[in-house]
Amino acid sequence: MSATNSSSLRISIGSSTKIASSSVAMSLPAAAVTPVAPAPSEKADLFGLRQLEVAYEPEAATLWTFMRAQGRPTYNLGLLQDFHSWQDGIRERFEGAEELRYLVLGSRFPGVFCLGGDLDLFVERIRRGDRDALVRYGHSCVRILYRNMIGLGLPLVTIGLVQGDALGGGLESLLSFNVIVAERGSRFGLPETLFGLFPGMGAHSFLTRRLGAALAESMILRGTVYKAEEMYEMGLVHSLAAPGEGVAAVRAYIAQNTRRHSGQRAVYEASRQVNPITLTELESIVEVWADAALHLREQNLKVMCRLVAAQDRLLRAGGSAGA
């Protein structure tokens, strides 16, 4: 979903920052860094998708993908459809082959991985009382996350590359990856409580497995925004990179772990067996989220609208990125 706040009161909690909801506006990323192109061997439109830049690098058996969201850097309906097509295309091209070992996802928007769900869409559907549309959106999201979590049924290690803010659904999606590589100073958070909601597309399930129920609930309820360094200390980020060096850090990780690929993949599979997350669980939580959304007051919806306006300012500041 979305977002943090430049004009709101900031309350220090340890080294973290909690965003108080006295006024709500999106803060621009502290340092907008344009990701370095991976320069793979094949052109970067492998599946002909509009909002995903996809390129295969056979030398490293790696598929590089970068989001180029049209409009705000959020999970709009078109981008979700591209993700479904992307996953189908990967299965069709690489199933039964040994040509793909690593799957990497990043973003081309300067200073932002993803700000989460499409708040404009949410406000419209909530005001219309359209529960079915909210559920369809959420189910689409968690089906993508679930397929990513299981590596599409292929012998993959999945890597999320973060070079900026990953908030709300942006963080939820990252939690479905085996490995998260983040540039220092990148920010992570689940700020849905700002507008009276909760992150309903994976956060509870993934965080509870990784951190335990009490800490997961605390992280969700407090709406704290963490830096990459803090997420690394919590064990949610696996590797830190200097600003602008995220792609190089992913390359280094792959080079260092290629010989251990089979064992690593088996460990991730074993972890899924020990603490299984089912698609049914994820979809059931989406329905709880949809019901909660329909109980939001107009005041909450106005907060969401202000966040959308702040995202629009961020888009203008980002120039043509994501267009």
N, C-alpha and C positions, 0 to 999 in steps of 0.2 A: 504494500500500500504506500504510504508516503511518509513522512518527511519531518524535517527539523525546523529550526526557528532562529532568525537573526535578531528580532526585536523583543523576544520573550525573555523572561527572567531565567537566568541560568543558575542552578543550585548545584554546588559541588558535592559529589558523593565519592569520597576517595579521590581517585584520579579520573573518575568518570564525570560525565555531565548529564544532569537530568534536565529535561526541558519542561518548564512550567507552562501552563496553558493560559496565562493571563492575556497574552496576545500571541497570535500564531502566524508565522510567515516563514517561508523556506529560506534557509541560509545558503548562500552560494558556497560551493566547495572552496576550501582554503587555498588549494593549489590545483588548478585544472591542468592535468597532464594528458596529452594525447598519446594513446598507446602506440608503441612501435609496431609497424607491420611485421608479421612473422616471416614474410618473404618465402613462402613454401614453393614447391615445385609446380603445383597446379594453380590455375587462376582462381581468384577468390569469389567465384559465383558458382560453386560446384553443383548446387541444386536449383539455381535460378530463383532464389527467394528474395523478396523485396526488402525484408527487415533483418535478415541474417546474412552476414558475409562469411562464406564457408570455403575453406581451402585445405587440401590434403597434402601433407608432407611425407612422402613415402620413406625418405631416409630415416626418419624418426618414428615411423608408423603412427603418426599423430594427425588428428583432425582438428584444425584450428577454426573456431567460430567466434565471430564478434557481432554483438547486437548493434543494429543501426535503427532504433525505433523511430518511426515517423511521428513527428510531433514530440511531446514530452517523453523523457526517458522512463516510461512505465510499461507495464504489460498490457498493451491495448489488444483488442480482439484480433487484429491482423497479425500482430507479433505472435500471439498464442497459436494461431493457425499455422504460421510459419514454423513454429517449434514442433507441432505435430507432423508437418510435412518433412521437416529436418530429421526427426527421429525415424519416420518411416523410410526415408531415403537412406539413412545410415544402415538400417537393418537390411534393406534390399541390396545395397552395394557390398556390404562387408560380412554378411552372415555366412558362416562356414569357411571364412578365409582367415589367414593369419596376418593380414596386412594392416590391421588397426589395433593398436595397443593402448593409445592414450587419446582421450577426448577432452578438449580444452574449450571453455567458454569465457569470453570477456566482453567488453563493451567499447564502442568507438566514441561514446559521448564523453567529452572532456570532464574529468573529475567525478564521474558518476558511473557506477555499475548498473544499478537500477533503483528507482524510487518506489517500486512496488506496483500495486494495483491501480486500475484506471478509476480515479476518484470521481471524475466527471460522470462516468457510466454508473458508478455506484449511487451517486446523488439522484440521478435521473430515475433509476430503477426503484430506489427506495421511495421516492416521492410518488411514484406510480403504484407502489405496493406490489411490485412484480417479483415475487419470491422465486419463481421458476427461472427468471433470467439471472438472478444472483447465484442460484444454485448451479446453473449451467456454466457460468463463468468460473466459479470455484472448482467445480468438478473438472473442467478443462485444465485448470492450473495444476491440480494435484495429480491428475493422470500423467501430465508431463513430468512432474517431480518424481512420481513413483517409477516411471520407466527409466528415468535418469538414475535413481537410487539403485536399481537392479542392473545398471549398465546395459540396458536394452537387451539383456540376455546374451550379450557378447562378452568375450574375454577382455574387458576394458578396465582401465583405471581412469576415473573421471576427475578433472581438475577445474576448479573455479578460479579465475584470475580476476582479482579485484584491484582496480586502480582509481578508486574514488568511493563515493557514498553507496552503501548497500543497505537500504532501509525498508522496513515492512516486508512486503513480498519479495523484495530484492534479496534480503537476508534469508528468508524462508527458502527460496530457490537454491541458494548457495549451500544450505545445510544438507541438500540431497547429493552433494558431491563427495567423493572419497577424500579429496585433498583440496584445501583452499590455500592459495598463494595470494598474499595481499601486500601492496605497497604500504610502507609506513605512513601514518597519518590518515589513511582511509578510515571512514567511519561506518559503524554498523549499529543498527538499532531497530526496535519494534515499537514505534511511537503511536500505535493505533488507539491507545487509551486517551490520547489527546482529544479524540472526537467520540469517546464513549464506546469504542468497539474493541475487538481483540484480533490478533493475527490468526486467521482461520484456515490457512492453507499450508499447513505443515509444521509450524513453529512448535506447537505443543508436543507433537509426536517426536520430532527430531531432537529437540532440546531435552525432553524428559529422558530419552535414551542416553544422551551424552552427558548431561549434567545432573540428572535426578529430578524428581517432580518438584521438590521445594524450590530449588534454585531456578528451574525453568519457569515456574509460576512467578517468582519474584522478578525475573528478568522481563517477563511479559507485562506484569502489572505496573512496574516502576517506569517503564518507558525510557530507560536510560540509554543514552547514545555512547558507544564505546569506540575507542580508537583501535586500530589494527593490533597495536602492541598489547593492549589489554585482552583482546580476543585471543591472541597467541598465548598469553599466560593462562587463560581459561581452557586452552586446548581446542578451541573452535577454529582457529586459524593455525595452519600447520607449518607455514614457511613465510618469513618476512623478507621484503625486498626494499631497496632504496627507491624513493620516488622516481618514476620513469624507467625503472629496471625490472618491472614485473614480467615482461615477456622473456627477458634474459634469465630471470630466476626460474621460470617454468622450464625453459630449455635446459638449464643446469640440473633441475630436479629430474627431468626425464633421462638425461645423460647419466646421472649418478645411479639411477634406479632401474635401468633397462634390464640388467642381468637378474634383478630380483623381482621382475614384473610378475611372474607366475605366482611366487610366494605371497607377494603383496595382495594380488587380486584374490587369492584364496583366503587371506586374513579378512579382507572386507566381506567376502561371502560368508565366512564363519560368523562374523559379527552380526550380519543380517539374520542368521539362523538363531543366534543367542537372544537377540532383542528384535524380533520381527516387527516390521511395520507393514500392515496390509493396506491395500487400496480401499477396502471397505472402511477401515478406521479413518483414513484421510477424508473420504467422502462423507462420512457421518459427521465429522467435525465441521466440514463446510456447511452442512445443513444447520448446525447449531449457530454458526456464524451468520448465515442468512437470516435466521429468525431474530438474532440479536440486532442485526442491521435494520430490520423493519420496525424495531422499537426505538430507534434513535429519534431524538427530538429535533425540531427545526434548528435550534441553537447548535446542535452537533453538526447538522448538515451545513450550516453557515461556516463552521470551522473548516469542514472539508472543502468548501468552495474557496475559502481564503488560501488553503494549501494549494489548490489548483492554480489560483492566480499567481502564487509564488513560484510554482513550477513553470508557469508560462514566462515569468521573468527570467528564470534560470535558462529556459530554452532560448530566449532572445540573447542572453549573455553568451550562450554557447555557440552563437552564430549558426552556421549551416550544419553543425554536427547532428547526426541522426536523421537528417533530411533525406 
